[in-house]
Amino acid sequence: MEIEVRLFATFREGREKKQKIKINENTILLDIIELLNIDEEEVAIMLLNGRDGASDRLLKDGDIVSLFPPVGGG
């Protein structure tokens, strides 16, 4: 199976903005975060196919995962 991962803001540093990742069955969102060496506490928004939710959601072929760090501004 293959998913697309989209990274935003500081998560792009040293990583591709968009990447295809081959995954096994029973892979969950948290597995992708670990694979990318991102600490779960650093993720402010985690979307699966445009929807927010828990990090233990099961991934399917063709899914799109979007990861956002906390964003500050003034």
Jmol script that loads the backbone (N, CA, C; Angstrom):
load data "model"
ATOM      1  N   MET A   1       0.849  -1.178   0.000  1.00  0.00           N
ATOM      2  CA  MET A   1       0.000   0.000   0.000  1.00  0.00           C
ATOM      3  C   MET A   1       0.893   1.239   0.000  1.00  0.00           C
ATOM      4  N   GLU A   2       0.312   2.331  -0.482  1.00  0.00           N
ATOM      5  CA  GLU A   2       1.070   3.577  -0.537  1.00  0.00           C
ATOM      6  C   GLU A   2       0.182   4.736  -0.090  1.00  0.00           C
ATOM      7  N   ILE A   3       0.766   5.624   0.717  1.00  0.00           N
ATOM      8  CA  ILE A   3       0.061   6.828   1.163  1.00  0.00           C
ATOM      9  C   ILE A   3       0.884   8.048   0.761  1.00  0.00           C
ATOM     10  N   GLU A   4       0.248   9.211   0.814  1.00  0.00           N
ATOM     11  CA  GLU A   4       0.964  10.469   0.607  1.00  0.00           C
ATOM     12  C   GLU A   4       1.029  11.201   1.931  1.00  0.00           C
ATOM     13  N   VAL A   5       2.207  11.715   2.267  1.00  0.00           N
ATOM     14  CA  VAL A   5       2.383  12.493   3.485  1.00  0.00           C
ATOM     15  C   VAL A   5       2.738  13.912   3.084  1.00  0.00           C
ATOM     16  N   ARG A   6       2.022  14.866   3.657  1.00  0.00           N
ATOM     17  CA  ARG A   6       2.266  16.289   3.398  1.00  0.00           C
ATOM     18  C   ARG A   6       2.696  16.942   4.710  1.00  0.00           C
ATOM     19  N   LEU A   7       3.851  17.581   4.668  1.00  0.00           N
ATOM     20  CA  LEU A   7       4.390  18.230   5.858  1.00  0.00           C
ATOM     21  C   LEU A   7       4.320  19.740   5.706  1.00  0.00           C
ATOM     22  N   PHE A   8       4.106  20.425   6.817  1.00  0.00           N
ATOM     23  CA  PHE A   8       3.946  21.868   6.799  1.00  0.00           C
ATOM     24  C   PHE A   8       4.890  22.534   7.799  1.00  0.00           C
ATOM     25  N   ALA A   9       5.209  23.806   7.505  1.00  0.00           N
ATOM     26  CA  ALA A   9       6.030  24.674   8.357  1.00  0.00           C
ATOM     27  C   ALA A   9       7.362  24.008   8.719  1.00  0.00           C
ATOM     28  N   THR A  10       7.695  23.962   9.990  1.00  0.00           N
ATOM     29  CA  THR A  10       9.004  23.458  10.423  1.00  0.00           C
ATOM     30  C   THR A  10       9.199  21.972  10.152  1.00  0.00           C
ATOM     31  N   PHE A  11       8.144  21.226   9.943  1.00  0.00           N
ATOM     32  CA  PHE A  11       8.287  19.796   9.643  1.00  0.00           C
ATOM     33  C   PHE A  11       8.952  19.571   8.284  1.00  0.00           C
ATOM     34  N   ARG A  12       8.987  20.590   7.451  1.00  0.00           N
ATOM     35  CA  ARG A  12       9.614  20.471   6.133  1.00  0.00           C
ATOM     36  C   ARG A  12      11.136  20.559   6.205  1.00  0.00           C
ATOM     37  N   GLU A  13      11.673  21.066   7.309  1.00  0.00           N
ATOM     38  CA  GLU A  13      13.122  21.235   7.443  1.00  0.00           C
ATOM     39  C   GLU A  13      13.805  19.872   7.420  1.00  0.00           C
ATOM     40  N   GLY A  14      14.605  19.656   6.387  1.00  0.00           N
ATOM     41  CA  GLY A  14      15.325  18.389   6.245  1.00  0.00           C
ATOM     42  C   GLY A  14      14.476  17.250   5.712  1.00  0.00           C
ATOM     43  N   ARG A  15      13.245  17.552   5.319  1.00  0.00           N
ATOM     44  CA  ARG A  15      12.338  16.529   4.796  1.00  0.00           C
ATOM     45  C   ARG A  15      11.670  17.058   3.535  1.00  0.00           C
ATOM     46  N   GLU A  16      11.090  16.159   2.779  1.00  0.00           N
ATOM     47  CA  GLU A  16      10.337  16.558   1.591  1.00  0.00           C
ATOM     48  C   GLU A  16       8.998  17.174   2.005  1.00  0.00           C
ATOM     49  N   LYS A  17       8.534  18.137   1.229  1.00  0.00           N
ATOM     50  CA  LYS A  17       7.236  18.775   1.477  1.00  0.00           C
ATOM     51  C   LYS A  17       6.107  17.765   1.298  1.00  0.00           C
ATOM     52  N   LYS A  18       6.212  16.974   0.234  1.00  0.00           N
ATOM     53  CA  LYS A  18       5.233  15.934  -0.088  1.00  0.00           C
ATOM     54  C   LYS A  18       6.005  14.681  -0.417  1.00  0.00           C
ATOM     55  N   GLN A  19       5.554  13.551   0.112  1.00  0.00           N
ATOM     56  CA  GLN A  19       6.238  12.305  -0.206  1.00  0.00           C
ATOM     57  C   GLN A  19       5.282  11.128  -0.196  1.00  0.00           C
ATOM     58  N   LYS A  20       5.596  10.174  -1.025  1.00  0.00           N
ATOM     59  CA  LYS A  20       4.843   8.918  -1.057  1.00  0.00           C
ATOM     60  C   LYS A  20       5.594   7.930  -0.176  1.00  0.00           C
ATOM     61  N   ILE A  21       4.857   7.224   0.660  1.00  0.00           N
ATOM     62  CA  ILE A  21       5.464   6.241   1.554  1.00  0.00           C
ATOM     63  C   ILE A  21       4.728   4.924   1.393  1.00  0.00           C
ATOM     64  N   LYS A  22       5.480   3.868   1.208  1.00  0.00           N
ATOM     65  CA  LYS A  22       4.900   2.529   1.156  1.00  0.00           C
ATOM     66  C   LYS A  22       4.712   2.049   2.589  1.00  0.00           C
ATOM     67  N   ILE A  23       3.518   1.517   2.874  1.00  0.00           N
ATOM     68  CA  ILE A  23       3.202   1.061   4.228  1.00  0.00           C
ATOM     69  C   ILE A  23       2.668  -0.362   4.187  1.00  0.00           C
ATOM     70  N   ASN A  24       2.711  -1.004   5.329  1.00  0.00           N
ATOM     71  CA  ASN A  24       2.128  -2.331   5.495  1.00  0.00           C
ATOM     72  C   ASN A  24       0.697  -2.192   6.002  1.00  0.00           C
ATOM     73  N   GLU A  25      -0.064  -3.263   5.886  1.00  0.00           N
ATOM     74  CA  GLU A  25      -1.392  -3.270   6.493  1.00  0.00           C
ATOM     75  C   GLU A  25      -1.225  -3.071   7.990  1.00  0.00           C
ATOM     76  N   ASN A  26      -2.251  -2.578   8.632  1.00  0.00           N
ATOM     77  CA  ASN A  26      -2.266  -2.315  10.071  1.00  0.00           C
ATOM     78  C   ASN A  26      -1.341  -1.182  10.492  1.00  0.00           C
ATOM     79  N   THR A  27      -0.961  -0.310   9.556  1.00  0.00           N
ATOM     80  CA  THR A  27      -0.178   0.874   9.896  1.00  0.00           C
ATOM     81  C   THR A  27      -1.133   1.960  10.362  1.00  0.00           C
ATOM     82  N   ILE A  28      -0.771   2.627  11.463  1.00  0.00           N
ATOM     83  CA  ILE A  28      -1.600   3.711  11.992  1.00  0.00           C
ATOM     84  C   ILE A  28      -0.858   5.042  11.829  1.00  0.00           C
ATOM     85  N   LEU A  29      -1.576   6.132  12.034  1.00  0.00           N
ATOM     86  CA  LEU A  29      -0.984   7.466  11.900  1.00  0.00           C
ATOM     87  C   LEU A  29       0.265   7.637  12.754  1.00  0.00           C
ATOM     88  N   LEU A  30       0.226   7.169  13.976  1.00  0.00           N
ATOM     89  CA  LEU A  30       1.364   7.301  14.878  1.00  0.00           C
ATOM     90  C   LEU A  30       2.613   6.639  14.288  1.00  0.00           C
ATOM     91  N   ASP A  31       2.442   5.539  13.563  1.00  0.00           N
ATOM     92  CA  ASP A  31       3.579   4.867  12.926  1.00  0.00           C
ATOM     93  C   ASP A  31       4.270   5.790  11.923  1.00  0.00           C
ATOM     94  N   ILE A  32       3.506   6.593  11.206  1.00  0.00           N
ATOM     95  CA  ILE A  32       4.071   7.510  10.212  1.00  0.00           C
ATOM     96  C   ILE A  32       4.861   8.609  10.907  1.00  0.00           C
ATOM     97  N   ILE A  33       4.326   9.122  11.991  1.00  0.00           N
ATOM     98  CA  ILE A  33       5.018  10.162  12.755  1.00  0.00           C
ATOM     99  C   ILE A  33       6.360   9.626  13.249  1.00  0.00           C
ATOM    100  N   GLU A  34       6.348   8.406  13.771  1.00  0.00           N
ATOM    101  CA  GLU A  34       7.588   7.792  14.252  1.00  0.00           C
ATOM    102  C   GLU A  34       8.556   7.544  13.100  1.00  0.00           C
ATOM    103  N   LEU A  35       8.047   7.087  11.969  1.00  0.00           N
ATOM    104  CA  LEU A  35       8.881   6.829  10.796  1.00  0.00           C
ATOM    105  C   LEU A  35       9.604   8.101  10.342  1.00  0.00           C
ATOM    106  N   LEU A  36       8.933   9.241  10.450  1.00  0.00           N
ATOM    107  CA  LEU A  36       9.513  10.520  10.047  1.00  0.00           C
ATOM    108  C   LEU A  36      10.353  11.147  11.158  1.00  0.00           C
ATOM    109  N   ASN A  37      10.478  10.448  12.268  1.00  0.00           N
ATOM    110  CA  ASN A  37      11.260  10.918  13.417  1.00  0.00           C
ATOM    111  C   ASN A  37      10.725  12.248  13.961  1.00  0.00           C
ATOM    112  N   ILE A  38       9.399  12.321  14.068  1.00  0.00           N
ATOM    113  CA  ILE A  38       8.729  13.487  14.641  1.00  0.00           C
ATOM    114  C   ILE A  38       8.108  13.041  15.965  1.00  0.00           C
ATOM    115  N   ASP A  39       8.343  13.824  17.011  1.00  0.00           N
ATOM    116  CA  ASP A  39       7.768  13.529  18.321  1.00  0.00           C
ATOM    117  C   ASP A  39       6.270  13.839  18.291  1.00  0.00           C
ATOM    118  N   GLU A  40       5.456  12.927  18.779  1.00  0.00           N
ATOM    119  CA  GLU A  40       3.996  13.113  18.724  1.00  0.00           C
ATOM    120  C   GLU A  40       3.559  14.411  19.396  1.00  0.00           C
ATOM    121  N   GLU A  41       4.261  14.827  20.458  1.00  0.00           N
ATOM    122  CA  GLU A  41       3.906  16.071  21.150  1.00  0.00           C
ATOM    123  C   GLU A  41       4.163  17.303  20.290  1.00  0.00           C
ATOM    124  N   GLU A  42       4.991  17.166  19.242  1.00  0.00           N
ATOM    125  CA  GLU A  42       5.287  18.287  18.348  1.00  0.00           C
ATOM    126  C   GLU A  42       4.198  18.498  17.304  1.00  0.00           C
ATOM    127  N   VAL A  43       3.281  17.548  17.171  1.00  0.00           N
ATOM    128  CA  VAL A  43       2.239  17.631  16.148  1.00  0.00           C
ATOM    129  C   VAL A  43       1.010  18.320  16.733  1.00  0.00           C
ATOM    130  N   ALA A  44       0.679  19.484  16.179  1.00  0.00           N
ATOM    131  CA  ALA A  44      -0.496  20.224  16.652  1.00  0.00           C
ATOM    132  C   ALA A  44      -1.753  19.768  15.923  1.00  0.00           C
ATOM    133  N   ILE A  45      -1.617  19.537  14.606  1.00  0.00           N
ATOM    134  CA  ILE A  45      -2.755  19.093  13.798  1.00  0.00           C
ATOM    135  C   ILE A  45      -2.313  17.918  12.941  1.00  0.00           C
ATOM    136  N   MET A  46      -3.103  16.862  12.974  1.00  0.00           N
ATOM    137  CA  MET A  46      -2.826  15.657  12.203  1.00  0.00           C
ATOM    138  C   MET A  46      -4.101  15.304  11.447  1.00  0.00           C
ATOM    139  N   LEU A  47      -4.054  15.452  10.133  1.00  0.00           N
ATOM    140  CA  LEU A  47      -5.242  15.194   9.323  1.00  0.00           C
ATOM    141  C   LEU A  47      -5.073  13.917   8.513  1.00  0.00           C
ATOM    142  N   LEU A  48      -6.134  13.157   8.434  1.00  0.00           N
ATOM    143  CA  LEU A  48      -6.187  11.982   7.572  1.00  0.00           C
ATOM    144  C   LEU A  48      -7.288  12.253   6.560  1.00  0.00           C
ATOM    145  N   ASN A  49      -6.890  12.413   5.304  1.00  0.00           N
ATOM    146  CA  ASN A  49      -7.835  12.758   4.233  1.00  0.00           C
ATOM    147  C   ASN A  49      -8.647  14.008   4.585  1.00  0.00           C
ATOM    148  N   GLY A  50      -7.946  14.997   5.183  1.00  0.00           N
ATOM    149  CA  GLY A  50      -8.572  16.276   5.492  1.00  0.00           C
ATOM    150  C   GLY A  50      -9.374  16.327   6.772  1.00  0.00           C
ATOM    151  N   ARG A  51      -9.359  15.239   7.550  1.00  0.00           N
ATOM    152  CA  ARG A  51     -10.146  15.209   8.790  1.00  0.00           C
ATOM    153  C   ARG A  51      -9.252  14.982   9.998  1.00  0.00           C
ATOM    154  N   ASP A  52      -9.513  15.743  11.043  1.00  0.00           N
ATOM    155  CA  ASP A  52      -8.771  15.621  12.290  1.00  0.00           C
ATOM    156  C   ASP A  52      -9.273  14.402  13.059  1.00  0.00           C
ATOM    157  N   GLY A  53      -8.425  13.875  13.939  1.00  0.00           N
ATOM    158  CA  GLY A  53      -8.847  12.737  14.750  1.00  0.00           C
ATOM    159  C   GLY A  53      -7.682  12.124  15.501  1.00  0.00           C
ATOM    160  N   ALA A  54      -7.899  10.941  16.013  1.00  0.00           N
ATOM    161  CA  ALA A  54      -6.921  10.251  16.857  1.00  0.00           C
ATOM    162  C   ALA A  54      -5.727   9.724  16.062  1.00  0.00           C
ATOM    163  N   SER A  55      -4.598   9.595  16.758  1.00  0.00           N
ATOM    164  CA  SER A  55      -3.364   9.128  16.120  1.00  0.00           C
ATOM    165  C   SER A  55      -3.343   7.619  15.898  1.00  0.00           C
ATOM    166  N   ASP A  56      -4.364   6.909  16.396  1.00  0.00           N
ATOM    167  CA  ASP A  56      -4.376   5.447  16.232  1.00  0.00           C
ATOM    168  C   ASP A  56      -5.273   4.994  15.070  1.00  0.00           C
ATOM    169  N   ARG A  57      -5.643   5.943  14.197  1.00  0.00           N
ATOM    170  CA  ARG A  57      -6.474   5.572  13.043  1.00  0.00           C
ATOM    171  C   ARG A  57      -5.673   4.727  12.054  1.00  0.00           C
ATOM    172  N   LEU A  58      -6.309   3.701  11.532  1.00  0.00           N
ATOM    173  CA  LEU A  58      -5.700   2.786  10.570  1.00  0.00           C
ATOM    174  C   LEU A  58      -5.649   3.424   9.190  1.00  0.00           C
ATOM    175  N   LEU A  59      -4.503   3.284   8.520  1.00  0.00           N
ATOM    176  CA  LEU A  59      -4.323   3.863   7.191  1.00  0.00           C
ATOM    177  C   LEU A  59      -4.687   2.864   6.108  1.00  0.00           C
ATOM    178  N   LYS A  60      -5.160   3.410   4.960  1.00  0.00           N
ATOM    179  CA  LYS A  60      -5.512   2.585   3.802  1.00  0.00           C
ATOM    180  C   LYS A  60      -4.730   3.090   2.596  1.00  0.00           C
ATOM    181  N   ASP A  61      -4.649   2.262   1.591  1.00  0.00           N
ATOM    182  CA  ASP A  61      -3.976   2.630   0.353  1.00  0.00           C
ATOM    183  C   ASP A  61      -4.589   3.906  -0.218  1.00  0.00           C
ATOM    184  N   GLY A  62      -3.732   4.858  -0.583  1.00  0.00           N
ATOM    185  CA  GLY A  62      -4.200   6.097  -1.182  1.00  0.00           C
ATOM    186  C   GLY A  62      -4.532   7.206  -0.203  1.00  0.00           C
ATOM    187  N   ASP A  63      -4.442   6.934   1.105  1.00  0.00           N
ATOM    188  CA  ASP A  63      -4.730   7.972   2.096  1.00  0.00           C
ATOM    189  C   ASP A  63      -3.738   9.120   1.994  1.00  0.00           C
ATOM    190  N   ILE A  64      -4.180  10.294   2.456  1.00  0.00           N
ATOM    191  CA  ILE A  64      -3.320  11.474   2.526  1.00  0.00           C
ATOM    192  C   ILE A  64      -3.233  11.909   3.979  1.00  0.00           C
ATOM    193  N   VAL A  65      -2.010  11.960   4.488  1.00  0.00           N
ATOM    194  CA  VAL A  65      -1.740  12.378   5.865  1.00  0.00           C
ATOM    195  C   VAL A  65      -1.098  13.749   5.809  1.00  0.00           C
ATOM    196  N   SER A  66      -1.638  14.703   6.577  1.00  0.00           N
ATOM    197  CA  SER A  66      -1.084  16.056   6.661  1.00  0.00           C
ATOM    198  C   SER A  66      -0.709  16.331   8.105  1.00  0.00           C
ATOM    199  N   LEU A  67       0.530  16.816   8.314  1.00  0.00           N
ATOM    200  CA  LEU A  67       1.033  17.065   9.657  1.00  0.00           C
ATOM    201  C   LEU A  67       1.452  18.525   9.800  1.00  0.00           C
ATOM    202  N   PHE A  68       0.960  19.171  10.867  1.00  0.00           N
ATOM    203  CA  PHE A  68       1.241  20.575  11.134  1.00  0.00           C
ATOM    204  C   PHE A  68       1.815  20.722  12.545  1.00  0.00           C
ATOM    205  N   PRO A  69       2.904  21.469  12.696  1.00  0.00           N
ATOM    206  CA  PRO A  69       3.402  21.784  14.040  1.00  0.00           C
ATOM    207  C   PRO A  69       2.599  22.959  14.603  1.00  0.00           C
ATOM    208  N   PRO A  70       2.789  23.275  15.889  1.00  0.00           N
ATOM    209  CA  PRO A  70       2.157  24.484  16.423  1.00  0.00           C
ATOM    210  C   PRO A  70       2.653  25.700  15.643  1.00  0.00           C
ATOM    211  N   VAL A  71       1.775  26.639  15.380  1.00  0.00           N
ATOM    212  CA  VAL A  71       2.150  27.822  14.630  1.00  0.00           C
ATOM    213  C   VAL A  71       1.931  29.041  15.503  1.00  0.00           C
ATOM    214  N   GLY A  72       2.964  29.852  15.613  1.00  0.00           N
ATOM    215  CA  GLY A  72       2.860  31.083  16.406  1.00  0.00           C
ATOM    216  C   GLY A  72       2.757  32.271  15.478  1.00  0.00           C
ATOM    217  N   GLY A  73       2.309  33.326  16.020  1.00  0.00           N
ATOM    218  CA  GLY A  73       2.215  34.536  15.207  1.00  0.00           C
ATOM    219  C   GLY A  73       1.893  35.723  16.068  1.00  0.00           C
ATOM    220  N   GLY A  74       1.898  36.852  15.460  1.00  0.00           N
ATOM    221  CA  GLY A  74       1.644  38.031  16.267  1.00  0.00           C
ATOM    222  C   GLY A  74       0.817  39.044  15.595  1.00  0.00           C
TER     223      GLY A  74
END
end "model"
wireframe off; spacefill off
backbone 0.3
color backbone group
